């Protein structure tokens, strides 16, 4: 008896932060144009974030991731371990989830755990991230790693005195051990979760309670406790009736039919599964409904084979094959869409890298041109300095020449004055000599 309805860990809904910049569509081109023109790093980072939000809203997840990462690279330059960026990392994880890229989504959640560390006040963020990782490792069928994560969640829930989280961790562990075909450990953990609910009167929402009851029923069937299993299934069925969800009611009817089939009550099983098929056939198409209808047709085939009703077996085998093919085709289309999205994301990453390389090249060219301009300006300044120095030297030499000329004139004037005085003295001496000669002659 297989479990199909149990959710190992609920996804945390990542909501795009509402921005007050008007309608999303039609703005991206202007934002990209502004981004190409802006040079200020702070303004550039703000534009990166806005562009990422817009691309995510337009479901261009690969482009959104690229701009989120650019923003985070800028923001992390000053604080690489900041926990403030966790909401943006959750948006990146959401984008990878929509692209179907499980490996990269896991890497992002690991990065979140690294940024959170064990800081006070980050426990709930860490717990939610562990839930996400547990779900992803379940998708990869890495059950041992999923067990380790749920044990860490269980330890946190105990420390935080959160009984509902304790129950969820026990439920997850019970389901994982069921998948590992370890019924003893599966029953042990399911029973521990059920014990916490009953002893502490935990208020579990009806959907989760019904899923837990189905888990308990499956475990008890595997352990041979059929009476307890029947009680759990009936209680789950009553919850589904109150929920008034035709698909969930039909799923529970299929579980009841499987239980009757295992009890060799083929007629009761056929009655239950036919009711399930009728409800599913009139329900709107969905992945959950299609899978439930496939399982129901499969169970009818088993019942008809057991009753040796070969005509009915062939009829329901054809219905089962057609329904299974429809599910497979839908899954293929989904996978094809995911592959296309991943290719688009890869093309976007390459285009962004090309644009970034071109921007870096342009930046280097501008930087080189700026350096060359500065070099030319310095050379011109140096030439101007040299010219000024030469002019100063010429002016100094000119002034020295003028000073020398003036000094020479002054010397010449002094020489002329001395010569004149010398000539005057010599003439006076002659006059005095003549006067003396005259006086001598008179005396004679």
Beta strands, then each sheet from edge to edge (+ up, - down):
end
